[in-house]
Amino acid sequence: MRRFVIAAVLVAGLFPVGPAWTAPDSPIISEIAAARHGLTRPWFAQIQLDRSQGRVRFIVLHEDVLYVQTDRATVHAIDAETGETLWARQVGRPNHPSMTPGLNRDLLAVVNGSRLYVCNRFNGDLLFKVEVGGAPGAGPALSKRRAYVPMVNGMVMAYRLEPLVDPLFELGKKTNPTAEETEAHEEMRRENIRVNQQYVPPLSCQSLGKALVQPLVTFENEGDEFVAWPTDRGFLNIGRIDLRREDGFAVKYRLETDAAITARPTYLPPNPAIAGDSGLIFGASRDGFVYAVREKNGETLWRFSTGEPIIQPAVVVGSRVYVATQLGGMYCLDAKTSDEIWWTRGVTQFIAASKQRIYAADKLGRIRVLSAQTGMRLDTIDASLLPMRMINAQTDRIYLATTTGLIQCLHEVELTEPIRHLDTRAEAAPGAGDQPGDPPPGGQPVKQPGAGEKDPLAPADGDNPFGDDAGGGDAGGDAGGGADDADPFGGGGGDAGGGADDADPFGGGDAGGGGGAGADADNPFGNPF
């Protein structure tokens, strides 16, 4: 009898039961495990991926949709609240590297190899493609009218994207539509988005150094478009296009730091309580400083020293700025004054924020739950089997993933609807008109060369990665990795396509240490393997 009892106990231990059980080495966080930390897991999903060949490279959140891109040039659109796959398409060639997607209200843009692809972001239909004619340094940024592509030689190309409107479709609008009719009309509009196929030569703007980080479109209205991008020479450039002329794209202001900038800039739209009628652009540099630059005139509002290199973007949530250092430690700063609100040790990445909690990653792959008021550690969650943790400055949702395509969402139990933080993109405010384009009372305006003058930012022949000996040098090492002779953009490696830093499981770089792929720059989904 005693032997029978012992045998029964052993068998029960070998075959645990219950809906919460998962294998010890499973990356899925069970509902019971999540509940121990005050969280719920509303969904998890596995994207279509050949695990023997492909890996997830980037995950981008835009208007409640997760766009998951693999290194085999496929893009999956997933509902961020339900986990439902909305569509999946191949965008570009699978043997060419793809960089971080750029998105706007209607479009998704991807740089694959040396081509720019523009798709309908609601269904994945290809609308436009163009050869960019060089070595792209990072993924594109989208405004309402243009796609901005940074190049390894420091040039930023602005490609015109002109939407086409069907007159018959517009005539079908009703004067006083019902809510159902408005929804049906919008759904039809989304399915039939088109872009003018006529090629318009792109505008270009030269900057000093290599442009290896995805640009950020900040302000745009009927008169101006402003875009910010850093370079490996430590410059944060703020460029402007005068939409009334449409013939010039120039650096209007430039901030110089003492080290390379590998983190994408972040933006806080105009807030009277913080910077008056000017938006703020935040740049984080490897020199250990965070800079707040007034968009209106290029003036440095403040700078804050962390004493350690910064390879990830400063994250703005409300009136606070969160800055994680490469060696481990996160600061919470006042966006207006740069006053230190709190500091916590060991943190290498911001993940998400709710009203009372901050979620961040440490060097051991754990998620630390911090008090939003004091920075004190409240809890620790083991997520070592989920190396991809998206930086989410838009909502409170926590998105975790494996490189083989398992994605899951966590949020606090009581938050059935997401908390939506201030949008990172500014719409033109009534009366804002031409404010960002006003003559600067201070700051660092950039004088543009006149006719016949040599552009002081133009690289010397020896620095031109597109010269006769460009084969595998900077264009390969920094823009997309160790390519073979037949495909200078292939491979992966170098600063633009490369692997992750030990202190940063996502690689860094705007989309990849500069290339949209993830070395140790600001992209939260650089190559972690």
C-alpha positions in Angstrom: 0.0 0.0 0.0 2.8 2.3 0.9 4.5 1.7 -2.5 1.3 2.5 -4.3 1.0 5.9 -2.5 4.6 6.8 -3.3 4.1 5.8 -7.0 0.9 7.9 -7.2 2.7 10.9 -5.8 5.6 10.6 -8.3 3.1 10.3 -11.2 1.2 13.4 -10.0 4.5 15.3 -9.9 5.4 14.3 -13.4 2.0 15.4 -14.8 0.8 18.7 -13.2 -2.7 19.7 -14.0 -4.7 22.9 -14.2 -5.2 25.7 -16.7 -2.4 27.8 -15.3 0.3 25.2 -15.8 3.0 26.0 -18.4 6.3 24.3 -19.0 9.1 25.6 -16.9 11.0 26.8 -20.0 7.9 28.3 -21.7 8.2 32.0 -22.5 4.4 32.4 -22.0 3.5 34.2 -18.8 0.5 32.4 -17.4 -2.6 34.2 -16.1 -1.9 33.1 -12.5 1.7 34.3 -12.8 0.6 37.6 -14.1 -2.1 38.0 -11.4 0.6 37.6 -8.7 1.9 41.0 -9.9 -1.4 42.7 -10.3 -1.5 42.1 -14.1 -3.6 40.3 -16.6 -2.6 38.8 -19.9 -5.4 39.6 -22.3 -3.7 37.8 -25.3 -0.7 36.1 -26.8 -0.1 35.4 -30.4 2.4 33.5 -32.6 3.2 35.2 -35.9 3.7 33.2 -39.1 7.5 32.7 -39.2 9.9 30.0 -40.4 11.9 29.6 -37.3 14.7 27.9 -39.1 15.4 31.1 -41.1 13.5 34.1 -39.8 13.6 36.2 -36.7 11.6 39.2 -35.5 13.6 42.4 -35.8 11.2 45.3 -34.9 7.9 45.9 -33.2 6.3 49.3 -33.6 3.0 50.5 -32.1 0.9 53.0 -34.0 -2.8 53.8 -33.2 -3.6 50.6 -31.4 -1.9 48.4 -34.0 1.4 46.5 -33.6 3.5 46.3 -36.7 5.9 43.3 -36.4 8.7 43.1 -39.0 11.0 40.1 -39.5 14.4 39.8 -41.1 12.7 38.0 -44.0 11.0 41.2 -45.1 7.5 40.3 -43.8 5.3 42.7 -41.9 2.5 41.6 -39.7 -0.2 44.0 -38.4 -1.7 42.9 -35.1 -4.5 44.5 -33.1 -2.8 45.7 -30.0 -5.8 45.1 -27.7 -7.0 41.7 -28.9 -3.9 40.1 -30.6 -5.9 39.5 -33.8 -3.7 39.4 -36.9 -5.1 42.0 -39.3 -2.9 41.3 -42.3 0.6 40.0 -43.1 2.6 40.9 -46.3 6.1 40.6 -47.7 7.4 44.1 -48.2 10.6 44.0 -50.2 13.1 41.1 -50.8 13.6 38.6 -48.1 17.4 38.4 -48.7 17.8 42.2 -48.2 17.8 43.9 -44.8 14.7 45.8 -43.8 14.9 48.8 -41.4 12.4 50.1 -38.9 9.0 50.9 -40.4 7.7 54.5 -40.4 4.0 55.3 -40.1 1.5 58.1 -40.4 -2.3 58.2 -40.4 -2.7 56.1 -43.6 0.7 54.8 -44.7 3.4 52.4 -43.7 6.9 52.9 -45.2 9.8 50.4 -45.1 13.3 50.7 -46.5 14.4 47.3 -47.8 17.9 47.1 -49.3 18.1 50.3 -51.3 14.4 50.7 -52.0 11.7 52.6 -50.2 8.3 50.8 -50.1 5.1 52.6 -49.1 2.0 50.6 -48.3 -1.5 51.1 -47.1 -1.1 50.5 -43.4 -4.7 49.2 -43.0 -4.4 46.3 -45.4 -0.7 46.1 -46.5 -1.3 46.9 -50.2 1.8 48.3 -51.9 1.2 51.8 -53.1 4.6 53.2 -54.1 8.2 52.2 -54.4 11.4 54.0 -55.4 15.1 53.3 -55.6 16.8 55.6 -53.1 20.1 55.7 -54.9 22.5 55.1 -52.1 23.0 53.4 -48.8 20.2 54.1 -46.4 21.3 54.6 -42.8 18.1 53.9 -41.0 14.3 53.5 -41.4 12.1 56.2 -42.8 9.9 58.8 -41.1 6.6 59.8 -42.5 4.8 63.2 -42.5 1.4 63.7 -44.2 3.2 64.6 -47.4 6.6 63.0 -47.4 8.9 60.1 -46.5 12.2 61.1 -45.0 15.0 58.6 -45.6 18.4 59.1 -43.8 21.5 58.1 -45.7 24.9 56.8 -44.5 26.6 59.8 -46.1 24.6 62.2 -43.9 22.1 63.2 -46.5 18.3 63.0 -45.7 16.1 62.5 -48.7 12.5 63.8 -48.7 10.2 61.9 -51.1 6.9 63.4 -52.0 3.9 61.2 -51.3 0.8 62.8 -52.8 -2.5 61.1 -51.9 -5.1 60.8 -54.7 -8.7 61.5 -54.0 -11.5 59.8 -56.1 -14.0 62.6 -57.0 -16.8 60.0 -57.2 -16.0 58.8 -53.7 -16.0 62.4 -52.4 -19.4 63.0 -54.0 -20.8 60.0 -52.2 -20.4 61.8 -48.9 -23.6 62.8 -47.2 -24.2 66.2 -45.6 -25.4 64.9 -42.2 -24.3 61.3 -42.0 -25.2 59.0 -39.2 -22.5 57.4 -37.1 -22.9 54.1 -39.0 -22.6 55.9 -42.4 -19.5 57.8 -41.2 -17.9 54.5 -40.1 -18.7 52.8 -43.3 -17.4 55.7 -45.3 -14.1 55.7 -43.4 -13.7 52.0 -43.8 -14.2 52.3 -47.6 -11.7 55.2 -47.6 -9.1 53.1 -45.8 -9.5 50.3 -48.3 -9.0 52.6 -51.3 -6.0 54.7 -50.3 -3.9 55.6 -53.3 -0.7 57.6 -53.9 0.3 59.5 -57.0 2.7 57.3 -59.0 4.4 60.2 -60.9 8.0 60.4 -59.8 8.9 63.7 -58.3 12.7 64.3 -57.6 13.2 64.2 -53.8 14.4 67.2 -51.8 17.6 66.6 -49.9 19.4 68.0 -46.9 23.1 67.4 -46.0 24.2 67.0 -42.4 27.6 66.5 -40.9 28.4 62.9 -40.1 26.5 59.7 -40.9 22.7 59.7 -40.5 22.2 56.3 -38.9 19.1 56.9 -36.8 15.5 57.1 -37.9 14.3 60.7 -38.2 11.4 62.1 -36.3 8.8 64.4 -37.9 7.8 66.9 -35.2 5.6 69.8 -36.4 3.7 70.1 -39.6 0.9 72.4 -40.8 0.0 74.1 -44.1 3.1 76.1 -44.2 6.0 74.1 -42.7 7.3 70.7 -42.0 9.9 70.1 -39.3 12.0 66.9 -39.0 14.8 66.1 -36.5 17.6 63.6 -36.9 21.0 62.9 -35.2 24.4 61.9 -36.7 27.3 59.9 -35.5 29.3 63.1 -35.2 27.2 64.2 -32.3 24.9 66.6 -34.1 21.1 66.9 -33.6 19.7 68.5 -36.7 16.3 70.2 -37.0 15.4 70.6 -40.7 12.6 72.5 -42.2 10.7 72.4 -45.5 8.8 75.6 -46.5 5.6 74.1 -48.1 4.8 77.4 -49.8 7.9 77.1 -51.9 8.4 73.4 -52.1 12.0 73.8 -53.3 14.1 73.8 -50.2 14.9 71.4 -47.4 17.6 72.8 -45.1 19.0 72.4 -41.6 17.5 75.3 -39.6 19.1 74.6 -36.3 21.8 72.3 -35.1 22.8 71.1 -31.6 26.4 69.9 -31.2 27.2 67.3 -28.5 30.5 65.7 -27.5 29.8 62.2 -28.7 27.7 60.2 -31.2 24.0 60.3 -30.9 22.6 56.8 -31.4 19.2 57.3 -29.9 16.2 58.6 -31.8 15.0 62.0 -30.7 11.7 62.3 -28.9 9.2 65.1 -29.1 6.8 66.9 -26.7 4.2 69.1 -28.6 3.7 72.7 -27.4 2.5 72.8 -23.8 2.0 76.2 -22.2 2.9 74.8 -18.8 6.3 73.5 -20.0 7.8 75.5 -22.9 5.1 78.0 -23.9 4.2 78.0 -27.6 7.1 75.9 -28.6 7.4 72.1 -28.8 10.4 70.4 -27.2 12.8 68.0 -28.9 14.8 65.8 -26.6 18.1 64.3 -27.7 20.1 61.8 -25.7 23.8 61.4 -26.4 26.7 59.0 -25.7 28.3 62.0 -23.9 25.9 61.3 -21.0 23.8 64.4 -21.5 20.1 64.7 -22.3 19.2 67.9 -24.1 15.9 69.7 -24.4 15.8 71.9 -27.5 13.0 74.5 -28.2 11.6 73.6 -31.7 10.6 77.2 -32.3 14.1 78.7 -32.3 16.6 76.0 -31.7 17.5 77.3 -28.2 18.7 74.7 -25.6 16.2 74.9 -22.8 18.3 72.7 -20.5 20.7 69.8 -20.5 21.1 67.2 -17.8 24.2 65.0 -17.1 23.8 61.4 -16.2 27.5 60.7 -16.1 27.1 57.6 -18.3 26.5 57.0 -22.0 22.9 57.0 -23.2 22.0 54.7 -26.1 18.2 54.7 -25.8 15.8 57.5 -26.4 14.5 59.7 -23.6 10.9 58.8 -23.1 8.4 61.6 -22.5 5.2 60.8 -20.5 3.1 63.8 -19.5 5.5 66.3 -17.9 8.2 63.8 -17.1 11.2 62.5 -19.0 12.6 59.1 -18.3 16.2 58.4 -19.2 17.9 55.0 -18.8 21.7 54.8 -19.1 23.8 52.1 -20.8 25.4 50.9 -17.6 22.2 50.7 -15.7 20.2 53.4 -13.9 17.1 55.4 -14.8 16.4 59.1 -14.1 12.9 60.6 -13.9 13.2 64.3 -14.8 10.9 67.3 -14.9 10.4 68.2 -18.6 10.4 71.9 -17.9 13.3 72.4 -15.5 15.3 69.1 -15.8 15.0 68.8 -12.0 15.7 65.2 -10.9 12.5 63.7 -9.4 14.0 60.4 -8.7 16.7 57.9 -9.8 16.8 54.1 -9.5 19.8 51.8 -10.0 20.1 48.8 -12.3 17.5 49.7 -14.9 18.6 49.7 -18.6 15.3 50.3 -20.4 12.0 52.0 -19.9 9.0 49.8 -21.0 5.7 51.4 -20.1 3.9 53.5 -17.6 0.5 53.6 -15.9 -0.8 56.2 -13.4 0.9 54.7 -10.4 3.6 52.4 -11.8 6.6 52.5 -14.1 7.7 49.2 -15.8 11.4 48.9 -16.8 13.9 46.2 -17.7 17.1 45.4 -15.8 20.4 43.8 -16.9 19.2 40.3 -15.9 16.1 40.4 -18.2 13.7 41.0 -15.4 10.9 43.6 -15.4 11.0 45.9 -12.5 7.8 47.5 -11.3 8.6 51.0 -9.9 6.6 53.5 -8.0 5.8 56.4 -10.4 6.1 58.9 -7.5 9.4 57.8 -5.9 11.0 55.3 -8.2 11.0 52.7 -5.4 10.9 49.1 -6.6 7.6 47.5 -5.9 7.9 44.2 -7.6 10.0 42.1 -10.0 8.7 40.0 -12.8 10.9 37.2 -14.4 10.8 37.8 -18.2 14.2 36.4 -19.1 12.7 34.2 -21.8 11.2 37.3 -23.5 14.2 39.3 -24.7 12.2 41.8 -26.8 10.5 44.5 -24.7 9.0 47.3 -26.6 9.4 50.9 -25.4 5.8 52.1 -25.2 5.4 55.8 -24.6 1.9 55.8 -26.1 -0.1 53.6 -23.7 0.2 51.7 -20.4 0.3 48.3 -22.2 3.4 46.0 -21.8 4.4 44.2 -25.0 6.9 41.3 -24.7 8.1 39.0 -27.5 10.6 36.4 -28.5 12.7 36.6 -31.6 10.8 33.6 -32.9 7.5 35.5 -33.1 5.7 34.8 -29.8 4.1 38.1 -28.7 2.1 38.8 -25.6 0.4 41.7 -23.9 0.2 42.5 -20.2 -1.6 45.3 -18.4 -2.9 46.1 -14.9 -6.1 44.2 -14.0 -8.3 47.2 -13.5 -7.2 49.0 -16.8 -9.6 47.4 -19.2 -9.2 50.4 -21.5 -5.7 51.6 -22.3 -4.3 54.8 -20.8 -3.3 57.0 -23.7 -0.4 59.3 -23.1 0.2 62.5 -25.0 0.7 61.8 -28.7 4.3 62.1 -29.9 3.3 63.9 -33.0 2.0 67.5 -33.1 -0.9 68.6 -35.1 -1.0 72.3 -36.0 -2.8 74.1 -33.2 -5.3 76.8 -34.1 -3.4 80.1 -34.5 -0.1 78.3 -34.3 0.4 79.1 -38.0 4.0 79.8 -38.8 5.4 79.9 -35.2 8.1 77.2 -35.6 9.4 79.1 -38.7 9.7 82.5 -36.9 13.2 84.1 -37.0 15.2 82.8 -34.0 15.9 85.2 -31.1 18.7 82.8 -30.1 19.9 79.3 -30.4 22.1 77.9 -33.2 20.7 78.8 -36.6 22.5 77.3 -39.5 23.6 79.5 -42.4 22.8 77.8 -45.7 25.4 78.1 -48.6 24.5 80.6 -51.3 24.8 80.0 -55.1 28.3 78.9 -56.0 29.4 78.4 -52.4 30.7 75.1 -51.1 28.4 73.4 -48.6 30.4 73.2 -45.3 28.5 70.0 -44.4 29.3 68.2 -47.7 31.6 65.3 -46.9 35.1 65.2 -48.3 35.8 62.6 -51.0 37.6 60.4 -48.5 34.5 60.3 -46.3 32.0 59.6 -49.1 30.8 56.0 -48.7 29.5 56.0 -52.2 33.0 56.6 -53.8 34.9 54.1 -55.8 36.1 52.2 -52.7 32.8 52.2 -50.9 32.3 48.5 -51.4 32.3 47.1 -47.9 33.4 49.9 -45.7 31.0 52.3 -44.1 28.2 51.5 -46.4 28.4 47.9 -45.3 29.6 48.1 -41.8 27.4 51.0 -40.7 24.5 50.9 -42.9 23.5 47.3 -43.1 26.2 45.1 -42.1 28.8 42.8 -43.6 27.5 42.5 -47.1 28.9 40.5 -49.9 30.2 42.2 -53.0 27.0 41.5 -54.9 24.7 43.1 -52.3 26.3 46.0 -50.3 23.2 46.2 -48.2 22.9 42.5 -47.3 24.1 40.9 -44.1 23.6 42.3 -40.8 26.1 43.6 -38.5 27.9 46.9 -38.0 26.1 49.7 -36.4 23.2 49.7 -38.7 22.1 46.2 -38.8 23.8 44.6 -35.9 23.5 42.8 -32.7 22.4 43.9 -29.3 24.5 45.3 -26.6 24.7 43.2 -23.4 23.3 46.1 -21.4 20.6 46.6 -23.9 18.7 43.5 -25.1 17.1 45.3 -27.9 20.2 46.6 -29.6 19.6 50.3 -29.4 19.9 52.7 -32.3 16.9 54.2 -33.7 15.8 51.3 -35.6 19.0 50.0 -35.1 22.1 51.7 -34.0 21.6 53.7 -36.9 20.4 51.5 -39.5 17.0 50.6 -38.5 18.3 47.3 -37.4 19.6 47.8 -34.0 23.2 48.0 -32.8 23.4 49.7 -29.5 21.3 52.7 -30.2 17.7 53.6 -29.5 15.5 51.0 -31.2 13.8 48.9 -28.5 13.8 46.0 -30.9 17.3 45.8 -32.2 18.6 42.3 -32.9 18.8 40.6 -29.6 20.3 37.4 -30.8 
